[in-house]
Amino acid sequence: MQGHYLTGVMLFKNMKSIKAELIKFLNSVDFGLEIARDYYGGDNEFYRKDQTEWKKARNEAVNTLQELGKITDSEIIEACKNAYSGRLEYNGNSFKYIAGQFYDNEIPFAVLKVAEYIKANRK
């Protein structure tokens, strides 16, 4: 799985677009064990299970964005407003996530839903 993530980073590294900013925002999420200490009460088995789901969603989001190829800024902005309850916003310079209960945990799923929205609504 990690290979797909790194591939996504490499493909979008030099692009100056909202798409590149979206990938950068997605990759800024840290799934460190500090979360396990706080939320999981040190139960690393459940944390690792959830961590696998977060990484899977992140990889699926990157892969879907790659499959879509060129994505216009307006497609991403529209998708942010309509996918995942509009919790992912672009303010003109960067992305912001309107947190539900768990900020970092939800970002990969939100970006995946944005990518899926674009894919489903392409004409």
C-alpha positions, 0 to 999 in steps of 0.5 A: 500500500505504501508504494501507491501513496509514494507514487501519488506524492511523486506524480503531484509533487511539481504541480501548481494547482488545487489538485496538488494542494488537495494531495498535499493536504491529504498527505499532511495527515499523520497517523502516529501512535500518539492518537492510540495513546489518547483515544485507544487507551493504549490498545494498539490492536484496534488502532492498527486496524483503524490505521489500515482503513485510513491508509487504504482510504488515502491510497484510494483517494490518490489512485482515483485522482490519478485515474481522473487525470486532468481535473479542473479547479472548479471540479474540485471546488464543486466536489468539496461543496457537495461531497462528505457533507461539505466538510472539506473546503478550499479557501482560495489558498489552502484546504480546511477540514471542518472537523467532525469528531476526529479531524485527522481520521476523517480527512482521507475519507473526505478526500476520497469522497471528493475524488469519487464525486468528481468521477461520478459527475464527469460528463 
